[in-house]
């Protein structure tokens, strides 16, 4: 059972960390010079001998009372060596609770975590850890089992190339603590989160890390013992729901361990929304943001927010023979509509009529939600399909068409991987929190130019065609074009099992040791390596994300530390300020501004009055998250 630091309201355990940890009794303790009693220690301390504890007797009396009365309330206290003696209380409060620094007379050493990880090809243990207590977990288990051969093949390819240190990792899927997600699995509800979490679990497990799985608040609580001094996990993967649950349970002790947290965040979190003080002061309010993490700790489904880390997921990768079979057996005039929920079809009559003139129209809408008033009679509905049957349908179809919602799901990528052409609507103006209710409260100002910007920008024609559905002539011409176009099944490397393993491995090996939990002092870390850096000055009104993309590079937030200086830019005035636009040069180039708050380094920020100083980097072919020299 996992054990996280517990927050006990107004009890002793909420006392400030500088409180007393020394009980004035005759308890004997060992030291390098022999046996010392507490009075001996006090005498040496008062005479100048170093002792790492500040005495606050009233705090310890309260704590002593709590421990004497409640240490038997949970077996975990005894497992940490508490036996009812004052000495065991002292040791527990200094080494487990971390209320005091380690005691000088204790032989205390940190555990060595340099155990090498070995790839795992058998997923039996992972499936047992996942369990079957909820329909959502059963769905994830089926996915893990179905893709197991592809994960094993990828592991064999990487085995000689990747050397790994084994980490102990807690995976807490906070969204699954809400029963609503399990209830909609079989009714056409959103499955994207479950797809991604299943793949994250598998990647961590196959890489050889020690993984514990939590999908309920009860699992998260574990028992009564806090472990602020020695958290039993190197990393914690969770989501915004889980982050809130951890804060509720751990209280202020969460901050001491926040470097270990990775937040799976579908739509991304920009720095202006992440820094609480700055966000509140400047109107960047959000229902999800304000956590003051390093924005690279947020991990997205698609690489749309370079301030964050790209986690991703995997799609089925076809073999050469499977690709050949799919190409030979494609229907020439069959379209599958992307929309399992009947509400997505409302107002799409014109689009469906245009499609009908050229192709047979198929759907996968939940049967009990089927509505003759919304669904035209010419649509052949297959109902909700298993993943295996959906794959068969996509292998046969010529086109997979989006209706504008949901945004950025996994299905279009899976369709293209099965040889479909993805036809999707272009949004003009782009959808964002400024003009679309769906994005209200999300911690991003990102503008979504189509239903699936990744498919539009990173794949594009001939596999993806993005068009204004409201322009009949443009829509008609595009359909005629795609009917003439032949494509092979296509899957970007970063969405293969091998690509995801490579990426997750790099994050765990480099981000954990170099960036978040053990940053180098005073110089910032150099991963990605500086050899991949190219600094650019943006045009007014352009973000660093757009500026780097314009030269086929990626904005790399790690490098802001290196370019946040005067460099060779000539300016009449210099200022240092906390602003998510900085470092930047005013439009007239008279005033140059440097960044004061590291949490506000932002690829996303833009201003019509400033030219931003942008840190761009190169990228590996098919793996935008990593630079060419990152492995």
C-alpha positions in Angstrom: 0.0 0.0 0.0 1.4 3.4 -0.9 2.1 5.9 1.8 2.0 9.6 1.2 2.6 12.5 3.6 -0.6 13.1 5.5 -2.1 16.5 6.5 -3.8 16.3 9.9 -5.6 19.6 10.1 -4.8 21.5 13.3 -3.0 18.7 15.1 0.7 18.6 16.1 1.7 17.4 12.7 0.8 20.7 11.2 3.3 22.5 13.4 6.0 24.5 11.6 9.1 22.5 10.7 11.4 24.5 13.0 9.5 23.2 16.0 11.3 21.2 18.8 12.0 17.6 18.2 13.9 16.9 21.4 12.1 15.6 24.5 13.8 16.5 27.8 14.2 13.1 29.4 17.1 10.9 30.3 16.8 8.8 27.2 20.3 7.6 26.2 21.3 7.9 22.5 24.4 6.6 20.8 27.0 8.7 19.1 30.4 8.3 17.5 31.9 9.1 20.9 30.0 6.6 22.9 26.8 6.9 25.0 25.2 10.3 25.5 22.1 11.2 27.5 19.8 14.1 26.5 21.3 16.3 29.3 24.7 15.5 27.9 23.6 16.7 24.5 22.2 19.9 25.8 25.4 20.6 27.7 27.5 20.1 24.6 25.1 22.2 22.5 25.2 25.1 25.0 29.0 25.0 25.0 29.2 25.4 21.2 29.1 21.8 20.1 26.9 21.6 16.9 23.5 20.1 17.3 21.0 20.4 14.4 17.9 21.0 16.4 16.2 24.2 17.7 14.3 23.7 20.9 10.7 24.7 21.1 9.6 22.8 24.2 5.9 23.5 24.0 5.7 22.1 20.5 7.4 18.9 21.5 5.2 18.5 24.5 2.2 18.6 22.2 3.8 16.2 19.8 4.9 13.9 22.6 1.4 13.7 23.9 0.1 12.9 20.4 2.6 10.2 19.8 2.2 8.6 23.3 -1.6 8.4 22.8 -1.9 7.6 19.1 1.2 5.8 17.9 -0.7 2.5 18.1 -3.5 3.8 16.0 -1.9 2.4 12.8 0.6 -0.4 12.4 2.7 1.7 10.1 4.2 3.6 13.1 5.7 0.3 14.5 7.0 -0.5 11.0 9.1 2.7 11.3 10.5 1.5 14.6 8.2 3.4 17.0 7.9 1.3 20.2 6.4 3.8 22.6 9.7 5.2 23.9 10.6 8.8 23.8 13.7 8.0 21.8 11.7 6.2 19.1 9.4 9.3 18.9 12.5 11.5 18.4 13.9 9.3 15.7 10.6 9.0 13.9 9.9 12.7 13.9 13.4 13.5 12.5 13.8 10.7 9.9 10.3 9.8 8.8 8.2 13.0 9.4 11.2 15.2 8.5 10.1 17.7 11.2 13.8 18.0 12.2 17.1 17.7 10.4 18.8 14.3 10.5 20.2 13.7 14.0 24.0 14.0 14.1 24.5 10.9 16.3 22.4 8.6 14.0 24.2 6.6 11.3 21.8 7.9 8.6 22.6 7.4 4.9 20.4 7.9 1.9 19.3 4.9 -0.1 21.2 4.2 -3.2 18.8 4.3 -6.2 21.3 3.4 -8.9 19.8 0.0 -9.6 19.8 -0.6 -13.3 16.4 -1.2 -14.9 15.9 -4.1 -17.3 13.2 -4.2 -20.0 10.2 -6.3 -19.2 8.4 -8.2 -22.0 5.8 -10.0 -19.9 2.9 -7.7 -18.9 1.2 -10.2 -16.5 2.4 -8.4 -13.3 1.2 -5.1 -14.7 -2.3 -6.4 -15.5 -2.5 -7.8 -12.0 -1.5 -4.4 -10.5 -4.1 -2.6 -12.6 -6.9 -4.9 -11.5 -10.5 -5.2 -12.8 -12.5 -3.3 -10.2 -13.9 -0.8 -12.7 -15.0 -0.9 -16.3 -12.4 1.8 -17.1 -9.6 -0.4 -15.7 -10.9 -3.4 -17.6 -10.8 -1.2 -20.8 -7.2 -0.2 -20.1 -6.3 -3.9 -19.4 -7.7 -5.0 -22.7 -5.7 -2.3 -24.5 -2.5 -3.2 -22.7 -3.0 -6.9 -23.5 -3.8 -6.2 -27.2 -0.7 -4.0 -27.8 1.7 -6.2 -25.7 3.4 -7.8 -28.7 4.2 -4.4 -30.2 5.6 -3.2 -26.9 7.8 -6.3 -26.7 9.1 -5.8 -30.2 9.9 -2.1 -29.5 11.7 -3.1 -26.2 13.9 -5.6 -28.1 14.9 -2.9 -30.6 15.9 -0.5 -27.8 17.4 -2.9 -25.3 21.1 -2.5 -26.3 20.7 1.3 -26.9 19.1 2.6 -23.7 20.8 2.3 -20.2 18.3 3.0 -17.4 18.3 3.6 -13.7 15.2 1.9 -12.1 12.9 4.4 -10.4 10.0 3.7 -8.0 7.0 5.3 -9.6 3.5 5.9 -8.3 0.8 6.3 -11.0 -2.3 7.9 -9.5 -5.1 8.3 -12.1 -7.2 10.9 -10.3 -9.9 11.1 -13.0 -10.8 7.5 -12.4 -11.7 8.2 -8.8 -14.9 9.7 -10.3 -17.2 6.8 -11.1 -18.7 8.8 -14.0 -15.8 7.8 -16.2 -16.3 4.1 -15.8 -20.1 4.4 -16.4 -19.6 6.0 -19.9 -17.0 3.5 -21.2 -19.7 1.4 -22.8 -21.9 4.3 -23.8 -19.8 6.3 -26.2 -18.0 8.4 -23.6 -14.5 9.9 -24.0 -11.8 7.2 -24.0 -8.8 9.4 -24.8 -7.6 9.7 -21.2 -7.8 5.9 -20.6 -6.0 5.2 -23.9 -3.1 7.5 -22.8 -3.0 6.2 -19.2 -2.9 2.6 -20.4 0.1 3.5 -22.6 1.9 5.5 -19.9 1.6 2.6 -17.5 2.9 0.1 -20.1 5.8 2.3 -21.1 6.9 2.8 -17.5 6.6 -0.9 -16.8 8.3 -2.1 -20.0 11.2 0.2 -19.3 11.8 -1.7 -16.0 10.7 0.8 -13.4 8.9 -0.3 -10.2 5.3 0.9 -10.8 2.5 1.2 -8.2 -1.0 1.9 -9.5 -3.7 3.9 -7.8 -7.2 4.6 -9.2 -9.1 5.6 -6.0 -8.7 8.1 -3.2 -8.6 5.2 -0.7 -5.5 3.8 -2.5 -3.9 7.2 -2.3 -4.5 7.5 1.4 -2.9 4.2 2.3 -2.4 4.7 6.0 -1.8 7.3 8.7 1.9 7.6 8.5 3.3 10.6 6.7 6.7 10.1 4.9 7.8 13.6 4.2 11.4 12.8 5.0 11.6 9.7 2.8 8.9 9.6 0.1 8.8 6.0 -1.2 8.5 7.2 -4.8 11.0 8.9 -7.1 8.3 10.0 -9.4 4.5 10.5 -9.2 2.4 10.5 -12.4 -1.0 12.0 -11.9 -3.5 14.4 -13.4 -5.2 17.6 -12.2 -7.8 15.6 -10.3 -5.1 13.6 -8.6 -3.1 16.7 -7.9 -6.0 18.2 -6.0 -6.5 15.0 -4.1 -2.9 14.9 -3.1 -3.0 18.5 -1.9 -6.1 17.7 0.2 -4.4 14.7 1.8 -0.8 15.9 2.1 -1.4 19.6 2.9 1.7 21.7 2.9 4.0 18.7 2.7 3.1 18.4 -1.0 5.3 21.3 -1.8 8.4 19.5 -0.5 7.8 16.7 -3.1 6.4 18.7 -6.0 9.6 18.2 -8.1 8.7 14.5 -8.3 5.2 15.2 -9.8 4.3 14.8 -13.5 0.9 16.0 -14.4 -0.8 14.4 -17.5 -2.5 17.4 -19.0 -4.4 17.0 -22.3 -4.7 20.6 -23.4 -1.5 22.0 -21.9 -0.7 24.6 -19.2 1.1 27.9 -20.1 3.4 29.7 -17.7 1.2 32.7 -17.4 -1.6 30.5 -15.9 0.8 28.3 -13.8 2.4 31.1 -11.6 -0.4 31.8 -9.1 0.7 35.3 -8.0 1.2 36.5 -11.6 -1.9 34.8 -12.9 -4.2 36.4 -10.3 -2.6 39.8 -10.7 -2.8 39.8 -14.5 -6.1 38.1 -15.1 -4.9 34.7 -16.2 -7.5 32.9 -14.2 -8.1 29.2 -14.6 -10.0 26.3 -13.0 -7.0 24.1 -13.3 -3.8 26.2 -13.2 -1.9 28.2 -10.4 0.2 25.2 -9.2 3.6 26.9 -9.5 5.3 23.9 -11.0 8.0 24.0 -13.6 5.8 23.9 -16.8 7.9 21.0 -18.1 6.2 18.9 -15.4 2.9 19.1 -17.3 2.8 16.4 -20.0 0.5 16.6 -23.0 -1.2 14.1 -25.4 0.1 16.0 -28.5 3.1 18.3 -28.8 1.1 21.5 -29.1 2.6 23.4 -26.0 6.4 23.4 -26.0 6.4 24.9 -22.5 5.2 21.5 -21.5 6.7 18.0 -22.0 5.1 15.8 -24.7 4.0 12.5 -23.3 1.8 11.2 -26.1 0.4 7.7 -26.5 0.7 4.9 -29.1 -1.3 3.8 -32.1 -1.3 0.4 -33.8 1.7 0.1 -36.0 1.1 -2.1 -39.0 3.7 -4.5 -40.4 4.7 -4.3 -44.1 2.4 -7.2 -45.0 -0.5 -5.7 -43.1 0.0 -2.4 -44.9 0.0 -4.1 -48.3 -3.2 -6.0 -47.3 -4.9 -2.8 -46.2 -4.0 -0.9 -49.4 -5.3 -3.8 -51.6 -8.7 -4.0 -49.8 -9.6 -0.4 -49.3 -13.1 0.6 -50.3 -13.0 3.4 -52.8 -16.1 5.3 -51.6 -16.5 4.6 -47.9 -16.4 7.3 -45.1 -16.5 6.7 -41.4 -17.8 9.7 -39.4 -15.8 10.6 -36.2 -18.5 11.1 -33.6 -19.7 8.5 -31.1 -22.1 10.8 -29.3 -25.3 11.8 -31.1 -24.9 15.4 -30.0 -21.9 15.8 -32.2 -24.1 15.3 -35.3 -26.4 18.2 -34.7 -26.3 20.9 -37.3 -24.1 18.8 -39.7 -26.9 18.0 -42.3 -25.2 19.9 -45.1 -21.8 18.1 -44.6 -23.5 14.7 -44.5 -25.5 15.5 -47.7 -22.2 16.4 -49.5 -20.5 13.2 -48.3 -23.5 11.2 -49.3 -23.2 12.3 -52.9 -19.8 10.7 -53.2 -19.5 8.0 -50.6 -21.3 5.5 -48.4 -21.5 7.0 -44.9 -20.9 4.9 -41.8 -21.1 5.7 -38.1 -20.2 4.2 -34.7 -22.8 5.9 -32.5 -24.0 4.3 -29.3 -27.2 2.5 -30.3 -29.3 3.6 -27.4 -28.5 7.2 -28.2 -29.5 6.8 -31.8 -31.9 9.5 -32.9 -33.8 9.4 -36.2 -34.4 13.1 -36.0 -30.7 13.8 -36.0 -29.2 10.9 -37.9 -30.2 10.7 -41.6 -31.5 7.3 -42.8 -28.7 6.9 -45.3 -26.1 6.6 -42.5 -25.2 3.0 -41.6 -24.6 2.9 -37.9 -22.4 0.0 -36.5 -23.0 1.1 -32.9 -20.1 1.2 -30.4 -17.3 -1.2 -31.6 -14.6 -2.9 -29.7 -11.1 -1.6 -30.5 -10.4 -4.7 -32.6 -13.6 -4.2 -34.7 -13.0 -0.5 -35.0 -9.6 -1.2 -36.4 -11.2 -3.5 -39.0 -13.7 -0.8 -40.0 -10.9 1.8 -40.4 -8.8 -0.6 -42.5 -11.6 -0.8 -45.0 -12.7 2.9 -45.0 -11.3 5.4 -47.5 -12.0 8.5 -45.4 -12.4 9.4 -41.7 -14.2 12.7 -41.3 -14.3 14.9 -38.2 -17.4 17.0 -37.2 -15.4 19.6 -35.3 -15.6 17.9 -31.9 -13.9 16.3 -29.9 -10.7 18.3 -30.1 -7.4 16.5 -30.5 -8.4 13.0 -29.7 -6.5 9.8 -30.6 -9.0 8.4 -33.2 -7.8 10.5 -36.2 -4.2 9.3 -35.7 -5.4 5.7 -35.5 -7.4 6.2 -38.7 -4.4 7.5 -40.6 -2.3 4.6 -39.2 -4.9 2.3 -40.8 -4.7 3.9 -44.2 -7.6 6.5 -44.0 -7.5 10.1 -45.2 -8.6 12.3 -42.3 -10.9 15.1 -43.5 -11.4 17.8 -40.8 -12.9 21.3 -40.5 -10.7 24.5 -40.4 -11.7 27.0 -37.7 -11.8 30.7 -38.7 -11.4 32.4 -36.4 -9.4 29.8 -34.3 -11.1 28.5 -31.2 -9.7 29.6 -27.9 -10.8 30.6 -24.4 -11.7 34.0 -25.8 -14.4 32.8 -28.1 -15.4 29.2 -27.3 -17.0 27.9 -24.1 -15.2 24.6 -24.2 -11.8 26.3 -23.5 -13.1 28.6 -20.8 -11.2 28.1 -17.5 -8.4 26.0 -19.1 -4.9 27.2 -18.3 -4.0 28.1 -21.9 -4.5 30.9 -24.4 -3.7 28.5 -27.3 -5.6 29.1 -30.5 -6.9 25.9 -32.1 -7.0 26.3 -35.9 -8.7 23.0 -36.7 -10.3 20.0 -35.0 -6.8 18.5 -34.8 -3.9 20.9 -35.2 -1.3 18.1 -34.8 -2.8 16.2 -37.8 -2.9 19.5 -39.8 0.7 20.7 -39.0 2.8 17.6 -38.4 1.2 15.2 -40.9 -0.7 17.2 -43.5 -1.5 16.2 -47.1 -2.1 13.7 -48.5 -3.0 11.9 -45.3 -4.8 14.9 -43.7 -7.0 17.5 -45.5 -8.2 20.5 -43.6 -10.9 22.6 -45.2 -13.6 25.2 -44.4 -16.8 23.1 -44.2 -18.9 26.2 -44.6 -17.5 26.8 -48.1 -19.4 24.5 -50.3 -17.1 24.9 -53.3 -13.9 24.3 -51.3 -15.5 21.3 -49.5 -16.6 19.7 -52.8 -13.2 20.2 -54.4 -11.4 18.7 -51.5 -13.7 15.6 -51.5 -13.0 15.2 -55.2 -9.3 15.4 -54.5 -9.2 12.9 -51.7 -11.2 10.4 -53.8 -8.5 10.5 -56.4 -5.7 10.3 -53.8 -4.1 7.0 -52.8 -2.3 6.8 -49.5 -0.4 4.1 -47.5 -1.0 3.6 -43.8 1.1 6.2 -42.0 2.1 6.6 -38.3 4.7 9.1 -37.0 7.5 7.5 -35.1 6.7 9.4 -32.0 3.4 7.6 -31.7 4.9 4.1 -32.1 5.7 2.0 -29.0 9.4 2.5 -29.8 9.0 6.2 -30.1 7.2 6.5 -26.8 9.6 4.3 -24.9 12.5 6.4 -26.2 10.9 9.6 -25.2 9.7 8.5 -21.7 13.2 7.1 -21.0 14.8 10.4 -21.9 12.5 12.3 -19.6 13.0 10.0 -16.6 16.8 9.9 -17.1 17.4 13.6 -17.7 14.5 15.7 -16.3 14.5 14.0 -12.9 18.3 14.2 -12.2 19.2 17.4 -14.0 16.2 19.7 -14.0 13.6 19.3 -11.3 14.8 17.5 -8.2 18.6 17.9 -8.5 19.2 21.1 -10.5 22.9 22.1 -10.8 24.0 25.1 -8.8 24.6 27.9 -9.8 24.4 27.1 -13.5 21.2 25.7 -15.0 21.2 22.2 -16.4 22.3 21.6 -20.0 19.8 19.0 -21.2 18.9 19.3 -24.0 22.6 20.0 -24.8 23.4 23.5 -25.8 24.6 22.3 -29.2 21.0 22.2 -30.3 20.3 25.9 -29.4 19.6 28.6 -31.9 18.4 32.0 -30.6 16.1 34.1 -32.7 14.4 37.5 -32.4 10.7 37.2 -33.2 8.6 39.6 -35.1 6.2 41.8 -33.1 3.0 39.9 -32.2 4.5 36.5 -32.7 5.2 33.9 -29.9 8.4 31.9 -29.6 6.4 28.8 -30.5 5.5 30.4 -33.9 8.9 31.9 -34.4 10.8 28.6 -34.0 8.2 26.7 -36.0 8.8 29.1 -38.9 12.3 27.7 -39.3 11.3 24.1 -38.7 12.6 24.2 -35.1 11.0 23.9 -31.6 10.9 26.4 -28.8 12.9 24.9 -25.9 12.1 26.5 -22.5 15.1 25.0 -20.9 17.3 27.4 -22.9 15.7 30.6 -21.6 18.2 30.6 -18.8 21.0 30.8 -21.2 19.6 33.7 -23.3 18.1 35.7 -20.5 21.1 38.1 -20.7 22.2 41.2 -22.6 24.0 39.2 -25.2 24.8 41.4 -28.2 21.5 43.3 -28.3 22.0 47.1 -28.3 19.5 48.9 -26.1 19.2 52.4 -24.6 17.5 51.0 -21.4 17.5 47.7 -19.6 14.9 46.4 -17.1 14.4 43.1 -15.2 10.7 42.3 -14.5 8.4 39.3 -13.9 6.5 39.1 -17.2 5.7 36.1 -19.4 6.7 38.1 -22.5 10.4 38.6 -21.4 13.1 38.3 -22.4 12.2 40.7 -25.2 13.0 43.9 -27.0 10.6 46.7 -27.4 9.4 47.4 -30.9 11.4 50.5 -31.2 14.4 48.6 -29.8 15.1 51.3 -27.2 14.2 49.2 -24.1 15.3 45.6 -23.5 13.6 43.5 -20.8 14.9 40.5 -19.0 13.0 37.9 -17.1 13.0 38.1 -13.3 10.8 35.0 -12.5 12.1 31.7 -14.0 8.6 30.1 -13.8 7.4 32.8 -16.3 9.8 31.8 -19.1 7.3 31.2 -21.8 7.3 29.9 -25.4 3.6 30.9 -25.7 3.7 34.6 -24.7 3.3 37.3 -27.3 2.9 41.0 -27.5 2.4 43.4 -30.4 4.8 45.8 -28.8 7.7 43.4 -28.3 10.0 41.3 -30.3 10.7 38.2 -28.2 14.1 36.6 -27.7 13.4 32.9 -28.5 15.4 29.8 -27.7 14.9 27.3 -30.6 16.3 23.8 -30.9 16.5 21.1 -33.6 14.5 17.9 -33.3 15.0 14.2 -34.1 13.3 13.0 -37.2 9.8 11.9 -36.2 10.5 12.7 -32.5 9.8 16.4 -31.9 10.2 16.1 -28.1 13.9 15.3 -28.4 16.8 17.1 -30.0 19.2 15.3 -32.3 21.8 14.8 -29.6 19.3 14.3 -26.7 19.9 10.5 -26.4 
